[in-house]
Amino acid sequence: MFWLDSILTYVGIIYGILLVLATFVHNKVTEAFRIDALFMPNPSESTRPLNLVAGLLVAGYSIYSLLAG
């Protein structure tokens, strides 16, 4: 079961990086993963920094889980 935990941790790190990139890069891939576009009725440029916060939290927790486990 250790391999499944590792795979999920790596996926979390990649998703966190994608969220951070969604704050600064505008293309089809990053637009599809935006958190603010999923949960807010009218996402705009002013809501884009939410992706940075969420991305840092997700990637940080995943890295912590990888190192602590």
N, C-alpha and C positions, 0 to 999 in steps of 0.2 A: 504494500500500500504506500510505501515511501515514494515510489516513482510517480504515483498520481498526485501526491502532495507537491512534489517538485514541479511537475508540469503545471499545476494550477498556480503555483507561486511565480513561475516564469511568465505565464499568461497575464498575471496581475501586473508584473513589472512592465510588460510590453503595452498593456492597456493604459497604465499610468503615463508612460512615455507618449503614447498617442494623444492622451488628453492634454498633456503639456504642449505638444506640438499643435493641437487644435486651437490653442490660444494665439499662436503666432503665424501659423501657416494656413492658407486658405486653398484647399483642394478637395477633391471628391472623397478621398479616404478619411481625412481628418474631419470633414463636415459630417460624415456618417456616424462618427463616434462621439460627437459633442453631447455633454451632459445637459447643458442648458437647452438644447434643441429638443431633448427628450422630455423634459419636465416642465418647461415654461411654454405658455401659449404663444407668445410673440418673442422668440429669441432675436437678439440684435447684437451689434458690436459692443454695447454696454454690458451685456450679460456674458460675454465671452471669457472674462477673467475667472468665472466660476469653474471653468475647465482647468485652469491652472491650479487652483486650490484643490480640487478633487483629484487631479492627476498626481500632485505631490503627495497627497494623503494615500492614495492607492499604491503608488510606486514605493513610497516610504514604508508602508506597512508590509508590503510584499518583500522588500529587501530585508527588513527587520526579521520577518518570519524565516527567510532563507538563512540568515546568519545566526539566529537564535536557535533554530531547530537543528 
